[in-house]
């Protein structure tokens, strides 16, 4: 459009110049008496042409303004229809879905945590459950289990990462690679990052349990469950700690497990999956952290034998969980016993 108008303007100016030149040529040929009248006509035509040219210039300026506006708008339109929604969201960051009563907010957080679990977005699941717990009040069985699953997954992935980088570092050391080597420095960097994440996550869940959860517990099964959780997360901290810090974590883990175990053996049936899970982790603590395979085998065998003797009382709704944990206990017991026998030989 701009090109067309510009071309038209130039054409009109050229015509105006030709008219002016033509009139000058004709003035020499015409008689003197007609000269004034013809000049007046030419001047009038030239004035009209110049006025039209000015109008076109104004229109051209308006078109330039429109083009500039279009150029400014184009990047916004290229972002898609959702861009305007994003702008609105940034201007108003208040989460409207979280408005309402505390009960409504709690239900929203619970539903988000469940969706995050299904989507395997465990970082988001942790955020939802942490916020829910910090609201205070008793946790339902569903909320308790979601809290456990959320932290178990985010911490579990980092524990696996810690094992990998620790193994890599040991391999480099065995190969005689100096600590100043760039490869070992990279391993050290990743290990420090993983340890930092683990300490924060474990610290968060331990604070939630001590500050918000245990004070509201009213039944013995939940008391066992949460003290077992404390023992687990202190055990995870002991795995990555050294020196006096590790000793402190070991002591706290042992105290939490003992408290849970004492309550479990007097209030829960031998086939209860929470009691069996406690026995499994308690025995692993002895074997891996305290380096006491004899005590680990004692705890595992005692729990397995008690469950076998009470197998007829196993409830249908917990049958799958209980039998799975019993299988894990037996597998560990078989492995540990075999290792002890090999050591003796």
LUMZAKOL-462062 format. One record per residue (C-alpha): x, y, z. Coordinates in steps of 0.02 Angstrom, whole numbers, padded with zeros to 5 digits, always signed. Layout:
! residues N
XYZ;...
***
This chain:
! residues 345
+00000+00000+00000;+00140+00120+00046;+00228+00084-00119;+00069+00120-00219;+00036+00286-00133;+00218+00338-00152;+00215+00299-00338;+00053+00396-00360;+00126+00546-00269;+00281+00551-00378;+00175+00536-00535;+00067+00684-00483;+00218+00791-00443;+00294+00751-00614;+00129+00798-00697;+00129+00961-00600;+00305+01000-00660;+00259+00958-00841;+00109+01072-00832;+00218+01210-00766;+00350+01183-00902;+00219+01167-01039;+00139+01329-00988;+00307+01416-00992;+00335+01353-01169;+00161+01406-01226;+00180+01580-01152;+00313+01619-01280;+00203+01572-01423;+00038+01645-01366;-00007+01821-01388;+00027+01942-01249;-00156+01978-01222;-00191+01795-01176;-00037+01770-01068;-00112+01826-00900;-00270+01721-00916;-00175+01561-00960;-00051+01584-00817;-00195+01600-00695;-00272+01436-00756;-00105+01345-00744;-00073+01414-00570;-00244+01357-00511;-00215+01182-00579;-00045+01175-00498;-00117+01230-00331;-00250+01093-00339;-00119+00961-00382;-00007+01017-00238;-00154+01012-00117;-00193+00834-00171;-00009+00791-00149;-00011+00860+00028;-00167+00756+00067;-00081+00601+00002;+00071+00639+00108;-00040+00648+00262;-00121+00482+00215;+00051+00407+00189;+00103+00464+00364;-00055+00384+00435;-00011+00223+00344;+00164+00229+00421;+00086+00244+00593;-00027+00095+00557;+00122-00007+00496;+00216+00034+00656;+00067-00021+00759;+00056-00182+00659;+00241-00214+00684;+00221-00192+00871;+00070-00306+00878;+00144-00445+00770;+00259-00518+00905;+00113-00525+01027;-00001-00613+00903;+00136-00737+00858;+00137-00799+01039;-00033-00876+01016;-00203-00855+01094;-00140-00903+01267;-00023-00754+01277;-00159-00634+01334;-00208-00757+01470;-00027-00764+01527;-00019-00576+01537;-00174-00574+01644;-00100-00710+01755;+00059-00612+01781;-00037-00457+01827;-00143-00552+01951;-00043-00692+02030;-00171-00733+02163;-00224-00914+02148;-00413-00900+02139;-00435-01087+02159;-00358-01078+02333;-00482-00947+02393;-00616-00993+02517;-00618-01079+02684;-00476-01180+02759;-00571-01341+02723;-00588-01294+02540;-00403-01253+02529;-00360-01418+02611;-00468-01514+02487;-00386-01422+02342;-00211-01462+02403;-00259-01644+02429;-00329-01659+02252;-00175-01575+02179;-00061-01694+02272;-00158-01843+02205;-00148-01779+02027;+00038-01742+02048;+00064-01921+02107;-00025-01991+01955;+00078-01878+01842;+00237-01927+01938;+00270-01743+01975;+00336-01780+02148;+00417-01611+02176;+00246-01529+02158;+00169-01666+02264;+00291-01623+02404;+00245-01439+02394;+00060-01477+02407;+00078-01596+02553;+00198-01483+02645;+00075-01339+02633;-00068-01452+02686;+00025-01515+02839;+00076-01339+02889;-00108-01291+02897;-00116-01396+03055;-00244-01523+03113;-00247-01712+03108;-00198-01800+02949;-00317-01929+02878;-00248-02098+02826;-00250-02041+02645;-00157-01881+02685;-00031-01977+02790;+00005-02097+02648;+00020-01957+02519;+00144-01865+02630;+00248-02023+02643;+00242-02060+02456;+00287-01882+02408;+00445-01871+02512;+00493-02052+02481;+00503-02020+02293;+00595-01854+02294;+00718-01917+02424;+00733-02088+02342;+00789-02014+02175;+00924-01913+02262;+00983-02061+02364;+01006-02155+02200;+01101-02007+02128;+01212-02002+02283;+01257-02185+02262;+01300-02158+02078;+01415-02009+02105;+01495-02091+02258;+01532-02245+02154;+01603-02138+02014;+01717-02047+02134;+01779-02211+02208;+01811-02280+02035;+01914-02128+01987;+02012-02141+02149;+02047-02326+02118;+02113-02281+01946;+02235-02161+02025;+02152-02003+01957;+02205-01851+02057;+02072-01752+02151;+02117-01596+02050;+02066-01684+01890;+01917-01602+01803;+01819-01765+01800;+01836-01790+01988;+01796-01607+02017;+01635-01630+01918;+01589-01781+02023;+01626-01684+02182;+01516-01540+02123;+01369-01655+02089;+01391-01749+02251;+01388-01588+02353;+01230-01533+02262;+01143-01699+02297;+01194-01695+02480;+01127-01518+02499;+00960-01569+02423;+00948-01723+02533;+00984-01627+02692;+00851-01499+02653;+00717-01625+02605;+00750-01738+02754;+00756-01588+02869;+00589-01526+02802;+00496-01689+02828;+00570-01714+03001;+00514-01539+03051;+00339-01572+02984;+00325-01732+03085;+00390-01659+03248;+00302-01491+03238;+00135-01528+03154;+00101-01715+03143;+00152-01807+03302;+00069-01680+03420;-00100-01719+03340;-00083-01909+03331;-00222-02000+03424;-00201-02183+03378;-00057-02304+03403;-00041-02358+03222;-00007-02179+03167;+00115-02156+03309;+00213-02307+03247;+00201-02246+03068;+00272-02072+03102;+00410-02129+03219;+00461-02255+03086;+00466-02111+02961;+00579-02014+03077;+00695-02163+03092;+00700-02181+02903;+00745-02001+02867;+00877-01994+03004;+00947-02153+02925;+00954-02068+02756;+01048-01922+02835;+01168-02043+02918;+01207-02119+02747;+01275-01955+02680;+01353-01885+02840;+01525-01906+02915;+01609-01890+03084;+01511-01823+03231;+01366-01772+03119;+01344-01951+03065;+01350-02013+03244;+01213-01890+03290;+01103-01949+03146;+01132-02131+03192;+01082-02097+03373;+00923-02007+03323;+00875-02141+03198;+00902-02277+03328;+00795-02185+03455;+00653-02161+03331;+00655-02342+03274;+00659-02407+03453;+00513-02298+03502;+00412-02358+03353;+00462-02540+03378;+00414-02540+03561;+00242-02472+03519;+00218-02587+03368;+00255-02750+03460;+00126-02710+03593;-00014-02631+03491;-00006-02699+03313;-00027-02877+03250;+00128-02966+03181;+00053-02962+03005;+00012-02777+03009;+00101-02701+02857;+00160-02550+02958;+00238-02663+03090;+00318-02771+02955;+00384-02618+02862;+00459-02556+03024;+00546-02722+03054;+00614-02721+02876;+00688-02545+02891;+00746-02572+03070;+00845-02725+03017;+00918-02632+02867;+00974-02494+02985;+01072-02621+03088;+01150-02700+02936;+01196-02548+02830;+01218-02407+02955;+01274-02491+03115;+01366-02630+03022;+01290-02759+03138;+01230-02906+03031;+01197-03015+03182;+01070-02893+03254;+00997-02863+03082;+00966-03050+03061;+00890-03061+03235;+00764-02922+03202;+00719-02989+03030;+00698-03170+03088;+00595-03120+03238;+00475-03018+03131;+00460-03151+02996;+00429-03294+03116;+00297-03194+03211;+00206-03152+03049;+00210-03333+02989;+00135-03394+03153;-00006-03267+03136;-00034-03284+02949;-00210-03350+02973;-00260-03185+03051;-00200-03085+02902;-00334-02964+02844;-00388-02969+02664;-00366-02782+02633;-00184-02789+02687;-00140-02961+02620;-00043-02900+02469;+00060-02770+02564;+00098-02887+02708;+00152-03035+02603;+00262-02923+02494;+00354-02854+02646;+00372-03029+02718;+00454-03084+02556;+00578-02938+02567;+00620-02981+02746;+00651-03162+02700;+00760-03114+02552;+00866-03001+02662;+00878-03133+02796;+00935-03264+02670;+01066-03147+02597;+01134-03089+02764;+01143-03264+02834;+01234-03324+02679;+01361-03183+02694;+01391-03224+02876;+01420-03407+02833;+01543-03360+02696;+01634-03246+02817;+01655-03389+02941;+01722-03505+02805;
***
